[in-house]
Amino acid sequence: MSDFVTSIMDSMGYTGIAFLMLLENIIPPIPSEIVMPAAGASARHGRYTLSGVVLAGTLGSVLGALPWYGMARYAGTEKLAGWMKRHGHWLGTSEQDIRRADKWFDRHGKWAVLGCRLIPGLRTVISIPAGFAEMPLAPFLLWTTIGSAGWTLLLTLLGYWLQGQNPAISQTVQWVALGVFGLLFVWFIVRVIRHRRGRSTEEEK
């Protein structure tokens, strides 16, 4: 995965960073925890500027949030929940996830959009209840941008800092990051398998 991320950034530059962060909101196995630190490390070498990396990452993240927001706003809770019940396993998201996020948004509103953009696993899902609630586009974009910028800045600075540390420390952190990615990928596969088994059981009944 790290080689894939690096190759995209090497060939597309800032556009590649934005593209990868857009995909991160749609395809769970492409985590921002790998994309942005890698971009930050490249900035340390002078390939990019820190501000450019953060802006590109934030732009991609915001653009990636819009499809889910739009689908939820125009499809409605029941239609989208039904679609997730049938196909959500490919995205690592279930009908129950949608309904839980919807209830959470009802309690916290705009602060949910801001806060959840800083929480792995909820960064994508929170766009859906915002759409269900027909949150106006302008405030949705505002809070999504602020939250995404904070998360992107944090990861970028982490990668930038690590690149300047002792190589042994940097290598250790890279292995930890790969381990985290491996766990996330296994979690994603398990979710897909469980969802498919659950559907098979329901059909048999």
Secondary structure as a PSIPRED ss2 file (coil, helix, strand):
# PSIPRED VFORMAT (PSIPRED V4.0)

   1 M C   1.000  0.000  0.000
   2 S H   0.000  1.000  0.000
   3 D H   0.000  1.000  0.000
   4 F H   0.000  1.000  0.000
   5 V H   0.000  1.000  0.000
   6 T H   0.000  1.000  0.000
   7 S H   0.000  1.000  0.000
   8 I H   0.000  1.000  0.000
   9 M H   0.000  1.000  0.000
  10 D H   0.000  1.000  0.000
  11 S H   0.000  1.000  0.000
  12 M H   0.000  1.000  0.000
  13 G C   1.000  0.000  0.000
  14 Y H   0.000  1.000  0.000
  15 T H   0.000  1.000  0.000
  16 G H   0.000  1.000  0.000
  17 I H   0.000  1.000  0.000
  18 A H   0.000  1.000  0.000
  19 F H   0.000  1.000  0.000
  20 L H   0.000  1.000  0.000
  21 M H   0.000  1.000  0.000
  22 L H   0.000  1.000  0.000
  23 L H   0.000  1.000  0.000
  24 E H   0.000  1.000  0.000
  25 N C   1.000  0.000  0.000
  26 I C   1.000  0.000  0.000
  27 I C   1.000  0.000  0.000
  28 P C   1.000  0.000  0.000
  29 P C   1.000  0.000  0.000
  30 I C   1.000  0.000  0.000
  31 P C   1.000  0.000  0.000
  32 S H   0.000  1.000  0.000
  33 E H   0.000  1.000  0.000
  34 I H   0.000  1.000  0.000
  35 V H   0.000  1.000  0.000
  36 M H   0.000  1.000  0.000
  37 P H   0.000  1.000  0.000
  38 A H   0.000  1.000  0.000
  39 A H   0.000  1.000  0.000
  40 G H   0.000  1.000  0.000
  41 A H   0.000  1.000  0.000
  42 S H   0.000  1.000  0.000
  43 A H   0.000  1.000  0.000
  44 R H   0.000  1.000  0.000
  45 H C   1.000  0.000  0.000
  46 G C   1.000  0.000  0.000
  47 R C   1.000  0.000  0.000
  48 Y C   1.000  0.000  0.000
  49 T C   1.000  0.000  0.000
  50 L H   0.000  1.000  0.000
  51 S H   0.000  1.000  0.000
  52 G H   0.000  1.000  0.000
  53 V H   0.000  1.000  0.000
  54 V H   0.000  1.000  0.000
  55 L H   0.000  1.000  0.000
  56 A H   0.000  1.000  0.000
  57 G H   0.000  1.000  0.000
  58 T H   0.000  1.000  0.000
  59 L H   0.000  1.000  0.000
  60 G H   0.000  1.000  0.000
  61 S H   0.000  1.000  0.000
  62 V H   0.000  1.000  0.000
  63 L H   0.000  1.000  0.000
  64 G H   0.000  1.000  0.000
  65 A H   0.000  1.000  0.000
  66 L H   0.000  1.000  0.000
  67 P H   0.000  1.000  0.000
  68 W H   0.000  1.000  0.000
  69 Y H   0.000  1.000  0.000
  70 G H   0.000  1.000  0.000
  71 M H   0.000  1.000  0.000
  72 A H   0.000  1.000  0.000
  73 R H   0.000  1.000  0.000
  74 Y H   0.000  1.000  0.000
  75 A H   0.000  1.000  0.000
  76 G C   1.000  0.000  0.000
  77 T H   0.000  1.000  0.000
  78 E H   0.000  1.000  0.000
  79 K H   0.000  1.000  0.000
  80 L H   0.000  1.000  0.000
  81 A H   0.000  1.000  0.000
  82 G H   0.000  1.000  0.000
  83 W H   0.000  1.000  0.000
  84 M H   0.000  1.000  0.000
  85 K H   0.000  1.000  0.000
  86 R H   0.000  1.000  0.000
  87 H H   0.000  1.000  0.000
  88 G H   0.000  1.000  0.000
  89 H H   0.000  1.000  0.000
  90 W H   0.000  1.000  0.000
  91 L H   0.000  1.000  0.000
  92 G C   1.000  0.000  0.000
  93 T C   1.000  0.000  0.000
  94 S C   1.000  0.000  0.000
  95 E H   0.000  1.000  0.000
  96 Q H   0.000  1.000  0.000
  97 D H   0.000  1.000  0.000
  98 I H   0.000  1.000  0.000
  99 R H   0.000  1.000  0.000
 100 R H   0.000  1.000  0.000
 101 A H   0.000  1.000  0.000
 102 D H   0.000  1.000  0.000
 103 K H   0.000  1.000  0.000
 104 W H   0.000  1.000  0.000
 105 F H   0.000  1.000  0.000
 106 D H   0.000  1.000  0.000
 107 R H   0.000  1.000  0.000
 108 H H   0.000  1.000  0.000
 109 G C   1.000  0.000  0.000
 110 K H   0.000  1.000  0.000
 111 W H   0.000  1.000  0.000
 112 A H   0.000  1.000  0.000
 113 V H   0.000  1.000  0.000
 114 L H   0.000  1.000  0.000
 115 G H   0.000  1.000  0.000
 116 C H   0.000  1.000  0.000
 117 R C   1.000  0.000  0.000
 118 L C   1.000  0.000  0.000
 119 I C   1.000  0.000  0.000
 120 P C   1.000  0.000  0.000
 121 G C   1.000  0.000  0.000
 122 L C   1.000  0.000  0.000
 123 R C   1.000  0.000  0.000
 124 T C   1.000  0.000  0.000
 125 V C   1.000  0.000  0.000
 126 I C   1.000  0.000  0.000
 127 S H   0.000  1.000  0.000
 128 I H   0.000  1.000  0.000
 129 P H   0.000  1.000  0.000
 130 A H   0.000  1.000  0.000
 131 G H   0.000  1.000  0.000
 132 F H   0.000  1.000  0.000
 133 A C   1.000  0.000  0.000
 134 E C   1.000  0.000  0.000
 135 M C   1.000  0.000  0.000
 136 P C   1.000  0.000  0.000
 137 L H   0.000  1.000  0.000
 138 A H   0.000  1.000  0.000
 139 P H   0.000  1.000  0.000
 140 F H   0.000  1.000  0.000
 141 L H   0.000  1.000  0.000
 142 L H   0.000  1.000  0.000
 143 W H   0.000  1.000  0.000
 144 T H   0.000  1.000  0.000
 145 T H   0.000  1.000  0.000
 146 I H   0.000  1.000  0.000
 147 G H   0.000  1.000  0.000
 148 S H   0.000  1.000  0.000
 149 A H   0.000  1.000  0.000
 150 G H   0.000  1.000  0.000
 151 W H   0.000  1.000  0.000
 152 T H   0.000  1.000  0.000
 153 L H   0.000  1.000  0.000
 154 L H   0.000  1.000  0.000
 155 L H   0.000  1.000  0.000
 156 T H   0.000  1.000  0.000
 157 L H   0.000  1.000  0.000
 158 L H   0.000  1.000  0.000
 159 G H   0.000  1.000  0.000
 160 Y H   0.000  1.000  0.000
 161 W H   0.000  1.000  0.000
 162 L H   0.000  1.000  0.000
 163 Q H   0.000  1.000  0.000
 164 G C   1.000  0.000  0.000
 165 Q C   1.000  0.000  0.000
 166 N C   1.000  0.000  0.000
 167 P H   0.000  1.000  0.000
 168 A H   0.000  1.000  0.000
 169 I H   0.000  1.000  0.000
 170 S H   0.000  1.000  0.000
 171 Q H   0.000  1.000  0.000
 172 T H   0.000  1.000  0.000
 173 V H   0.000  1.000  0.000
 174 Q H   0.000  1.000  0.000
 175 W H   0.000  1.000  0.000
 176 V H   0.000  1.000  0.000
 177 A H   0.000  1.000  0.000
 178 L H   0.000  1.000  0.000
 179 G H   0.000  1.000  0.000
 180 V H   0.000  1.000  0.000
 181 F H   0.000  1.000  0.000
 182 G H   0.000  1.000  0.000
 183 L H   0.000  1.000  0.000
 184 L H   0.000  1.000  0.000
 185 F H   0.000  1.000  0.000
 186 V H   0.000  1.000  0.000
 187 W H   0.000  1.000  0.000
 188 F H   0.000  1.000  0.000
 189 I H   0.000  1.000  0.000
 190 V H   0.000  1.000  0.000
 191 R H   0.000  1.000  0.000
 192 V H   0.000  1.000  0.000
 193 I H   0.000  1.000  0.000
 194 R H   0.000  1.000  0.000
 195 H H   0.000  1.000  0.000
 196 R H   0.000  1.000  0.000
 197 R H   0.000  1.000  0.000
 198 G H   0.000  1.000  0.000
 199 R H   0.000  1.000  0.000
 200 S H   0.000  1.000  0.000
 201 T H   0.000  1.000  0.000
 202 E H   0.000  1.000  0.000
 203 E H   0.000  1.000  0.000
 204 E H   0.000  1.000  0.000
 205 K C   1.000  0.000  0.000
